Amino acid sequence: MAGYSHFDDFGRPLMVDVSGKKHTRRKAAAECFVKLPEKVCDALKNRGVSKGDPMRVAELSGIMGAKKTSDLIPLCHSVSLDSVRVVCEFREHERTLRIECEASADDATGVEMEALTGVSVAALAFYDMCKALDKGMVITGVRLLEKSGGRSGVWRVLKSDLGTDVEHDRGDRM
C-alpha cells in the first residue's frame, strides 16, 4: 500500500523504523474536559466522594496510562519517558473538570500519544470514581495543545477555548 507509512507494500501493518532518527528532546501537552452533573460538582465541593479523592486518583491513573501508551496503541513506539505530569483542575463555575498532561523524553519519536493517552485515562479514572453519584458525566475535548522536538518542530494550539477552530503554529516558542 504505497503512500502509507504504517503499512507495507502488501497491506500488512508495520511499526515505522525510527532507528536512523536522532534522539532529541521531545515534549507534548494535551487536555480534555469532563462535564460534570450537579451532583458530582456538589460532591467535589464538599469532598463527598465515597471512594476517595477522584482528582488525585485520576492524576495517578493518567501518569500510569501515559507510561502504557505503546501497550494500548498498536503501532506506537515504546518511548522512555523522562517525566509525566497530570493536573486535574475543578472549574466549579463551569461545572467542568479540566485535565492536562505533559510528557517529555529524549527519544527518536514524539510523545504526543503519551500526553493524549494520559488525559484520556485520567478522565476515565475520574469517571469511574464518580459514576456512583451520576453517570451523566461527559468526556470531551481531548486534544493536543502543543508538541516540540523532532523534524516537524514546534506545533501549538493558538486558540485555547473549545468551540473555536483549532489553529496551530509551527513557530519555535515551546
N, C-alpha and C positions, 0 to 999 in steps of 0.2 A: 504494500500500500504506500506507494511513493508519495512523499509530501507529509507524512505523519511521523512525528518524532518518536512516538511510543508504540509503533507497530513496524514489524519488519516487512520485507517485500512480499511475504506470503500471508500477511494479515495477522500474524501472531504478535501478542503484546510483548513488549520488552522494556526494561528499565534503561533509560538513556545512559550511555557511557560518559561519565564525568572524570575519568581518570586523567585526562590531559588538561583539565582545568586547574588554574591556580587557586590555592586556598586564600581567601580574603575574608575580611571582617564582614559578616552578614548580620543584618538586623531587620526585624519586622515588627509591626504593631497591628493589631486587629481589634475590632469591637463588635459587640452585639448588645441587644436590649431585651429585657423581659418585661412585658407589660403586665402589671400586677392588679388583680381584683382588689376591691376594698378590704376584704377580709385578710388578705396577705399583707397589705400595707399596714393595717392595724397591728397585726402580729409582729411585724418588723419593728414598728414604733415602740411597742410595749415588750419587746423581747419575749414574745409568747409563742415561739415555735417549739413544740414539744420535743422534736428530735435534736435540738441544739441550734447553734448559730449557722443558719444556712449560707450566709455570705462567706464565712471563713471556710466552711466545707467546700463551697463552690470554688474558692480560690485555690485550695489544695488540689481539688479534682482537676481544675484547669491546668495546673502545673503537671500533674500526672498524665493528663491527656496529651499535652504538647510533647512529652517525652515518649509517648507511644504512637506518634503520628505515622511512622513508617510501618507499624503493625496494622494500622487501620486503613490507610490509603495505599492500594496495591502497588502502584508504580513509583511511590515516593521513596527517595533515598533516605537511608538512616543517617542522621546528622548528629554530630557530637555537640550537643548544646552546651554553651558556657553559662547561660543564665536564662531563666524564665520567670517572669513576674506577672501575676494576675491580680487585678484590683476590681472589686465589686463596689459600686457607688449607688446607694439607695437615694433616689430622687423622689422624695415624698410628694412634693407639689405636682410632679408629673405622673405619679403612680407607676414609676418605672425603675428598674434596676439596670444600670449600665455596667457592662463588663468589658474590661480591656486586658489584653495580653500582649506583652512584649517579650520577644525571644531574640537571642543572639548566639552566634557561633563563628568560629574561624573555620571555614569549610569551603568545599568546591561547589556547593549548591546552596540556594537560599533557604530561609526559614519562614517564608510566608505561610506555608501549610501548617507549620507548628503553631504559629500565632493564631491562625484561623481555627485549628483544632482545639487549642487551649480555650478560646472563648466559647466554642460550641459545647465542649464537655463541661465547662463551668456552668453554663446555662442549664444543661440537662441535670447536673447535680443539684442546682438550686431548685429546679422544678421538682425533682424527687423529694427534696427536703420539705417542700411546702405543699405538695399535691393533696395532702390530707385536709388542708384548710380550704383550698379551692383549686379545682383542676382547670380553671379558665385562664390560666396564665398563657401568654403568647410570646414565643421566642421569635425575635425579628431583627432585621438589620445587620446580619452577620456580614462583615466586610473588612477588607484590608484597608488600613489607614495609611501606612507607609512602609517602604522597604528600602534597604540600601545594600550595596555590595554587588560584586559581580559585574558582568559585561553590560547589563541593562542599566546599571547605575541606580540613581535615586528615583523613587516613584512615591508621590504623596497626594492624598486627597486634599483638595483646596477648599471645598465646601463641606463643612462638618455636620450640618443639620440634615437629618433624614427627610426625604421627600423632595429634595432638590436633585438636579442632575449631578452625578458624581463627576467631577473634573479631576484631572491629575496633571502633574508637573514632573518633568524629568530633571529638574534642577538639582544641584548638589548641596542641599541645605540640611540633610539629616545628620 
